[in-house]
């Protein structure tokens, strides 16, 4: 609409001025097969260092691998490759592939796998993720085949499966069968030894008599311990001091010193512990598998006039997919025919179905509740919004939180220390004091079991995976454990206005009818005048009239009045719509706009004043300033009937506040968020009006993108300097979450401790820019995110400290004979592993509607 002064100028300025998103340093790994000597490596290093932005260069001629840390704002991977080629060496193509390894369910297992992969020629990078049971490997196909990579993993003692469905459950695996046999033999041995009198002698070798119970115990250890010893052998080859190696040493050592009962007990109980840990990890992984099951495997496609069912990965951009009631939409696309209510909760977390019709976007994984849709595919299945969510959730385990890194560092010292203590306990008293070797060997064996750090090492990743997957199912995408941890430490929140607190769409908020007109009369005239304009204010008025079913009027002799408004003849009568200043220029008395009783006030809390001529409104000093003070744009409507211009009404238009915004701000305060600020490019008057409406008392308005960054930095500094953030147990300090639309607010999102993008479904930029993406436009997911992150941090800390406390108690008691191998396995390993996993699974129970 020409001539109207909208309150969206600041928001539009944001869009135009927003610079590129800031990014962190990146790592580039390349295979350079011909770089096979120190001289070659030196030449490559010197050449690469000439590339601007190359921060560190690591050449590894033994494996033909190049690792470069670089600034992505200053250089690219292509530029680095060019520098390698400039030195006279070719860069081999690489492939990154994810392998499913369900039996890899602890950090110890992951370390063994990574150690095995490090010795595979052509493998450039690897990332074992025990919480999800996956290994991500980057390798050069010219130097290593997929089969060799798989062999490398399996050489560590872990099977690679093509699909997790191929892997049997913990209780149906071969290990479960062997453990069951071992348990039966162990119980039989106990029965023979303690219930049947003196055990009969089965055999005699070199003067040593082997009784039936001894044989049963050894057979039990052999059956239940076969997998343990095999994995221990792989760990020894990988020079990994992990739980499999320790338990193998314990079982074999017990048999070697003629303690078959201890060997059998350790083998059976540890195998049961491993099976229970596998079972609990499978449960934790189920929620991630449910995400993957949201997208159908096949799609019904119409091609050349014929319908056919094809694998979803074969659906091409532009194909028309047919979706019937009750089916899931297989791809992202645009509706070309049909209408239906669509359940988008798998993507956005919004429980209320959305009505879609021709021209509306739909997302893969959504459910068509009724009606029939024909959807034109806009992205391949592998690039759909759901696919991006699944990939990012699967990758979330890659970015370790500060707590997880601390635990990993602690485990590096803890295990060797306890193993050393176990050796000292076993050998010290017998050698120094002449104490019974059998007694102290048993105590040392108990310490060997206690040395396993699995329970407290797995406590963090399983909590992270549980929390992030639960969030994804509720429409909140968290891009890593470090972001989840940081969100839990946030004490301040900065909210953009347009598109975050408000919907970002203008709407009519007030209609004041004057001089005998009704609300419909005012809207009918205003919509007819504005219908030819493309201005957002005009569109809002037309939409309101359409929603009310107001009839149109014949328009002729349309004219735009620059900077003021518009005029046109409606049914032969001249009408005006525009700023109050336009009507003041036309000679209208805006201080005494009369209100006749047959028209009255249609909308708005406006009290008319009385005078000798009747009731009137003071538009200049009362109504218009009040509406503008609420952040609304005022449009007056009037007609010229030949005797002068007479006002027909006042229409107020504003960016509509999200209905959940006030409740969200209140809930954030209940959760202990100390500081909530509005950070917007909109004008001061509008910003304060919206802030007051939703309960925000700190406002920064009229900001350019770089000024938003400055505000976020100031808030971050204040949060980190707060008294609470300096407390000894708060390692990370306070932080600031910036919530915006992911595009206009990209610099501020990147600067904040945690950047949260609103309405990211279907928006690549928002998903890529922010640390957290609220997939729908539901602002209530923000308090849910805070609550989830804080509980996740509490769960992680509870798991870590309870595990350490139990391990410390057992380690302290073992040398004094106060605990046995049974206690160490059942309580210290099996019990704590189950406890921390079960505690982590509680994160799935947080209700986003609370």
SVG drawing of the C-alpha trace seen along z (x, -y; Angstrom):
<svg xmlns="http://www.w3.org/2000/svg" viewBox="-29 -22 92 112">
<polyline fill="none" stroke="black" stroke-width="0.4" points="0.0,0.0 1.5,-3.3 1.9,-5.9 1.4,-4.0 4.2,-4.1 4.5,-0.5 6.3,0.7 8.2,3.4 10.9,1.1 13.3,2.3 12.6,5.9 13.1,5.3 16.4,3.5 17.5,6.7 17.0,8.8 18.9,6.5 21.9,6.0 22.4,9.5 25.9,10.6 27.0,14.2 27.0,16.5 30.1,16.8 31.6,20.2 34.1,22.1 37.4,23.6 37.2,26.7 39.3,29.8 40.2,31.3 41.5,34.8 42.9,36.1 44.5,39.2 47.8,38.4 49.1,41.9 52.3,40.6 53.3,38.7 55.4,41.6 58.5,40.1 59.7,37.3 60.9,35.2 57.5,35.6 55.7,34.6 57.9,31.5 57.1,30.3 53.3,30.9 53.4,29.1 55.3,26.0 52.9,25.7 49.7,26.1 50.9,23.5 50.9,21.0 47.1,21.2 45.5,18.3 43.6,19.6 45.6,22.9 46.2,22.8 47.9,26.2 49.2,28.8 49.8,32.4 51.5,34.7 51.6,38.4 53.8,40.1 53.5,43.5 49.8,43.6 49.7,41.1 47.4,38.9 47.1,35.1 45.2,33.3 44.7,29.5 43.0,27.3 41.8,24.2 39.6,21.1 36.6,21.7 36.1,17.9 39.6,17.6 40.0,20.7 38.2,23.8 38.9,27.5 39.3,27.0 42.0,24.4 43.9,26.8 43.7,29.5 45.1,27.1 48.1,26.4 48.7,30.2 48.6,30.6 50.9,27.6 53.5,29.6 53.2,32.4 50.9,34.8 47.4,36.1 44.7,36.1 42.7,39.4 38.9,39.4 37.5,40.3 34.2,41.9 32.5,41.5 30.3,44.3 28.4,45.2 28.5,48.9 26.0,50.4 27.8,52.2 25.1,53.0 27.4,55.0 29.7,51.9 27.8,50.5 30.4,48.9 33.3,46.5 35.8,49.3 34.3,51.1 34.5,47.9 38.2,47.5 39.0,51.0 37.2,50.5 39.0,47.1 42.4,48.7 41.7,51.5 40.7,49.0 43.8,46.9 45.8,49.8 43.8,50.2 45.6,48.8 43.5,46.0 41.3,45.2 41.6,41.4 39.2,40.8 36.9,42.7 34.4,41.9 32.9,44.8 29.6,43.9 28.7,46.5 25.4,44.8 24.0,45.3 26.0,48.4 27.5,46.8 31.0,46.2 31.5,43.4 34.6,44.1 36.2,41.9 38.5,43.9 40.1,43.6 38.6,46.2 41.8,46.3 43.7,47.6 41.0,49.4 37.8,51.3 34.6,51.3 35.3,54.9 38.7,54.1 37.1,51.4 34.4,53.9 37.2,56.5 39.0,53.9 36.0,53.4 35.3,57.1 39.0,57.7 38.3,55.8 35.7,58.5 32.5,56.7 30.2,57.7 29.1,55.2 25.5,55.6 23.8,54.2 20.7,53.4 20.1,53.3 17.1,55.5 19.6,58.3 21.1,58.1 19.3,60.4 18.2,59.1 20.6,59.4 18.7,62.4 18.6,64.3 22.3,63.9 24.9,66.6 26.5,65.0 23.3,65.3 23.1,69.0 26.7,69.5 26.1,67.5 23.1,69.7 25.1,72.8 27.8,71.4 25.3,70.4 23.9,74.0 27.3,75.5 28.2,73.1 25.1,73.9 25.8,77.6 29.3,77.2 28.0,75.4 25.5,78.2 28.2,80.9 30.7,79.1 28.3,78.1 25.3,80.4 26.6,83.8 29.3,84.5 32.9,84.9 33.0,84.3 34.1,87.4 37.5,87.4 37.1,87.3 40.7,87.5 44.3,87.4 47.1,85.8 50.7,85.7 49.5,86.3 46.9,83.6 43.3,84.8 40.5,83.1 37.2,83.3 33.8,83.1 33.1,79.7 36.4,78.4 35.6,79.7 32.1,78.1 33.6,74.8 36.2,74.8 33.6,75.8 31.3,72.9 34.2,70.5 35.0,71.8 31.4,71.5 30.6,68.1 34.1,66.7 34.7,67.6 33.5,64.2 35.3,62.4 38.6,64.1 38.2,63.5 37.4,59.8 40.3,59.6 42.6,61.0 41.5,58.3 42.0,55.7 45.5,57.0 46.3,56.8 45.1,53.2 47.1,52.5 43.8,51.3 43.6,51.6 39.8,52.1 37.3,54.1 37.5,57.1 41.3,57.3 40.9,56.9 38.2,59.6 40.1,62.0 43.2,61.6 41.0,62.2 39.3,65.4 42.5,66.9 44.5,65.9 42.0,67.4 42.2,70.7 46.0,70.5 46.2,70.3 43.6,73.0 40.6,70.8 38.0,72.3 35.0,71.1 36.2,67.5 36.9,67.9 33.4,69.3 31.7,66.7 33.5,63.9 32.8,65.2 29.1,65.8 28.3,62.7 30.3,60.4 28.6,62.0 25.2,61.4 26.3,57.8 27.3,57.3 24.0,58.8 22.0,56.5 24.1,53.5 23.4,54.4 19.7,54.8 19.5,51.4 21.5,49.7 19.1,51.3 16.3,49.7 18.1,46.3 18.6,46.7 15.0,47.6 13.9,43.9 16.4,43.1 15.1,46.1 11.6,44.7 12.7,41.5 14.0,43.5 10.8,45.4 8.8,42.2 9.6,42.1 8.0,44.7 10.2,47.0 8.1,46.8 6.0,44.1 3.1,44.3 4.1,42.2 2.2,41.2 4.4,41.4 3.2,41.1 -0.4,41.4 0.2,44.6 0.5,45.2 3.3,47.4 5.0,48.1 8.7,47.3 11.4,47.2 11.3,43.7 15.0,43.1 13.9,43.5 11.5,40.6 12.9,37.7 12.3,34.0 9.2,33.1 7.5,36.5 3.9,36.4 3.4,38.6 -0.1,39.9 -0.9,40.0 -4.2,41.5 -5.8,41.1 -3.8,42.6 -0.6,42.8 2.6,41.0 3.9,38.5 7.2,40.0 8.9,36.8 9.0,33.0 6.9,31.3 4.0,29.0 0.4,30.0 -0.9,29.9 -4.3,31.4 -6.5,32.2 -7.1,30.9 -6.6,32.7 -5.7,32.3 -2.1,33.3 -0.4,34.4 3.0,32.7 3.9,33.7 6.8,36.0 8.5,32.9 7.3,29.9 6.1,31.4 2.8,29.6 0.0,31.9 -2.8,30.0 -3.2,31.2 -2.6,28.5 -5.1,28.0 -3.3,28.1 -4.5,27.5 -3.1,26.7 0.1,24.7 0.9,25.6 4.2,27.2 4.2,30.7 7.0,32.7 8.2,36.3 7.0,38.3 3.7,36.3 0.5,38.3 -2.5,37.5 -5.4,37.9 -8.3,37.4 -8.7,36.6 -6.4,37.4 -3.3,35.4 -1.2,35.2 2.3,33.9 4.9,32.6 8.3,33.6 10.7,30.7 13.7,32.4 15.1,36.0 14.3,38.3 17.9,38.2 17.6,34.3 14.2,34.0 13.7,32.2 13.1,35.5 16.3,36.9 18.2,33.9 16.8,34.3 17.7,38.0 21.2,37.3 21.8,34.5 20.4,36.5 22.7,39.4 25.6,37.1 24.8,35.4 26.9,37.9 30.0,36.7 30.2,33.3 31.1,34.2 30.0,32.0 32.5,30.6 31.3,33.1 31.9,36.0 35.4,34.8 36.2,34.5 35.0,38.1 37.0,39.4 40.2,37.7 39.4,39.0 39.0,42.6 42.5,42.4 44.0,42.1 41.4,44.0 41.8,47.4 45.6,47.7 45.6,46.5 43.2,49.1 44.9,51.9 48.2,50.9 46.4,51.1 45.1,54.6 48.5,55.8 50.0,54.4 47.2,56.0 47.7,59.4 51.5,59.5 52.4,57.1 51.1,58.9 52.2,62.5 55.7,61.3 56.3,58.9 54.3,60.3 54.0,64.0 50.2,63.7 48.1,66.4 48.4,65.9 44.8,67.2 43.2,64.7 45.1,61.7 44.7,62.9 40.9,62.9 41.0,59.4 43.2,58.2 40.7,59.9 37.9,57.9 39.9,54.7 40.4,55.7 36.7,55.7 36.3,52.4 38.9,50.9 36.3,51.0 35.1,47.4 32.1,48.4 29.4,47.2 30.5,43.6 31.9,43.3 28.7,44.4 26.6,42.2 27.0,39.1 26.6,40.3 23.5,42.4 22.0,39.4 22.8,37.1 21.4,39.5 18.2,40.0 17.7,36.3 18.5,35.3 16.3,38.0 13.4,37.2 13.7,33.5 13.6,34.4 10.4,36.4 8.9,33.2 10.0,30.9 13.2,29.6 16.4,30.4 19.6,30.1 22.8,30.5 25.1,32.0 25.7,32.9 27.8,29.8 24.7,27.7 22.5,29.6 24.9,29.0 25.3,25.3 21.5,24.9 21.2,26.3 23.6,23.6 21.8,20.7 20.7,17.9 19.7,15.3 17.5,15.3 17.4,12.8 14.3,12.9 13.9,11.4 10.5,9.7 9.3,10.3 8.7,13.9 9.6,15.0 7.5,13.2 5.1,12.2 4.0,14.2 5.7,12.0 2.4,11.5 0.3,8.3 -3.3,8.5 -6.2,6.1 -6.4,5.7 -9.0,2.9 -11.9,1.4 -13.6,-1.7 -16.7,-2.5 -17.9,-6.2 -20.8,-8.2 -23.4,-5.4 -21.1,-2.9 -20.8,0.7 -17.5,2.7 -18.4,4.5 -19.1,1.2 -15.6,-0.1 -13.9,3.1 -15.8,3.1 -14.6,-0.4 -11.1,0.2 -10.6,3.5 -12.0,2.1 -9.5,-0.8 -6.6,1.5 -7.2,4.4 -5.0,3.1 -2.0,2.6 0.6,5.2 1.7,3.6 1.5,5.9 -0.9,3.5 -3.2,3.6 -3.0,7.3 -3.9,7.6 -7.1,5.4 -8.2,7.4 -7.6,10.7 -9.7,9.5 -12.6,8.5 -12.4,11.8 -12.4,13.8 -15.6,11.9 -17.2,12.6 -17.6,8.9 -18.9,8.2 -16.7,6.1 -17.5,2.8 -17.0,1.5 -13.7,-0.5 -12.9,-3.1 -10.5,-6.1 -7.9,-4.6 -5.1,-7.0 -2.1,-6.6 -1.3,-9.7 2.5,-9.4 3.4,-9.2 -0.2,-9.6 -2.6,-6.9 -5.0,-6.2 -8.2,-7.5 -10.8,-5.9 -14.4,-6.0 -16.5,-3.3 -19.9,-2.9 -19.4,-6.4 -18.6,-8.0 -15.0,-9.2 -13.3,-7.5 -10.0,-7.9 -7.8,-5.6 -4.5,-6.6 -2.6,-8.4 -4.4,-10.8 -2.3,-13.6 -4.1,-12.9 -7.4,-13.6 -6.1,-16.6 -5.0,-18.0 -8.5,-17.3 -10.0,-19.6 -11.4,-16.8 -11.8,-17.8 -9.9,-14.9 -10.4,-16.2 -14.1,-15.9 -14.8,-12.7 -18.5,-12.1 -20.0,-8.8 -23.6,-8.2 -25.5,-5.7 -26.6,-3.7 -23.0,-3.0 -21.2,-3.0 -17.9,-1.4 -17.4,1.9 -14.1,2.9 -11.7,1.3 -11.9,0.0 -12.5,-3.6 -14.7,-5.8 -16.4,-8.6 -16.8,-12.1 -19.9,-14.1 -20.6,-17.7 -23.5,-19.7 -23.3,-18.1 -23.3,-14.5 -20.7,-11.9 -17.3,-12.3 -13.8,-10.9 -10.5,-12.9 -8.5,-11.0 -5.6,-13.4 -4.9,-13.5 -6.5,-10.2 -7.4,-7.3 -4.6,-7.5 -1.7,-8.1 -3.1,-5.3 -3.2,-2.8 0.2,-3.9 1.6,-3.5 0.5,0.1 2.7,0.6 -0.1,0.4 -0.3,-1.3 -3.5,-3.5 -5.4,-3.8 -8.4,-6.2 -11.2,-5.6 -13.6,-8.3 -15.8,-9.5 -16.5,-12.7 -20.2,-13.0 -19.9,-16.5 -20.3,-18.4 -16.8,-17.6 -15.0,-14.5 -16.6,-12.5 -14.8,-9.9 -16.3,-6.3 -13.9,-4.6 -10.4,-3.8 -8.6,-0.5 -5.5,0.5 -3.0,3.1 -0.1,4.7 2.2,7.7 0.2,10.1 1.7,11.4 1.9,15.2 -0.9,16.3 1.7,18.5 4.3,15.7 3.2,14.3 2.9,17.8 6.3,18.7 8.0,15.7 6.3,16.5 7.3,20.1 11.0,19.1 10.9,17.0 9.5,19.9 12.4,22.1 14.9,19.5 15.9,17.6 17.2,14.5 17.2,12.1 14.9,12.0 15.4,9.3 13.8,8.3 16.5,7.7 14.9,6.3 15.5,4.1 12.0,2.7 11.3,-0.8 11.3,-1.7 7.6,-2.4 6.5,0.9 9.1,2.9 8.1,1.6 4.4,2.1 4.9,5.7 7.3,6.3 4.8,4.9 2.1,7.1 4.1,10.3 5.9,9.4 9.4,8.5 10.9,5.4 14.2,5.1 14.1,3.9 16.8,3.2 15.2,1.7 16.3,0.1 19.2,2.5 21.2,3.4 22.5,7.0 25.9,6.0 24.3,4.1 22.3,7.2 25.6,9.0 27.0,6.4 24.0,6.7 24.3,10.5 28.0,10.2 27.2,7.8 24.6,10.1 27.0,13.1 29.7,11.1 27.1,10.2 25.9,13.8 29.5,15.2 30.3,12.5 27.3,13.2 27.9,14.5 26.3,17.8 28.5,18.5 31.6,18.1 30.6,20.9 33.1,23.8 30.7,26.4 29.6,24.2 32.4,25.0 30.9,23.4 29.4,20.2 26.2,18.6 25.2,18.3 22.8,16.6 20.4,18.2 19.4,16.1 16.1,17.0 15.4,15.7 14.3,16.8 17.6,18.3 18.2,16.1 17.9,12.4 19.4,13.1 22.2,15.4 25.1,13.3 23.5,13.0 22.6,16.7 26.2,17.6 27.5,15.2 25.2,16.4 26.1,19.3 23.3,21.2 21.5,20.0 17.9,21.2 16.1,20.9 12.3,20.6 10.2,22.4 13.1,24.3 11.0,27.0 11.8,27.0 14.4,24.2 18.0,25.4 19.6,22.1 17.9,22.2 18.8,25.8 22.4,25.2 22.9,21.9 21.5,22.5 22.7,24.8 19.1,25.7 16.1,25.5 12.5,25.3 11.0,27.1 7.6,25.5 6.5,22.0 5.5,23.1 7.3,20.8 6.3,23.1 9.0,25.5 11.6,23.0 10.7,23.6 10.6,27.3 14.1,27.0 15.4,25.3 13.7,27.8 15.0,30.8 18.6,29.4 18.6,28.7 17.3,32.1 19.8,33.7 22.6,31.9 21.3,33.1 20.9,36.7 24.5,36.7 25.9,35.3 23.9,37.8 25.0,40.7 28.7,39.6 29.0,38.9 26.9,41.9 29.1,44.2 32.3,42.7 31.0,43.0 30.2,46.7 33.5,47.4 35.4,45.5 33.6,47.4 34.3,50.8 37.9,49.9 38.5,48.9 36.8,52.0 38.3,54.6 41.8,54.7 40.3,55.4 38.2,58.3 34.9,56.5 33.6,57.0 33.9,60.0 34.0,60.5 30.3,61.0 29.8,57.6 32.1,55.9 30.3,57.3 26.8,57.1 27.0,53.7 29.9,51.9 29.6,53.0 26.2,54.5 24.2,52.6 25.6,49.2 25.4,49.6 21.7,50.4 21.2,47.6 22.8,44.9 21.0,46.1 17.6,46.3 18.1,42.8 19.0,41.4 15.8,42.9 13.8,40.7 14.6,37.8 12.0,39.1 9.3,38.5 9.4,34.7 6.1,33.3 6.6,30.4 3.2,29.1 4.1,28.6"/>
</svg>
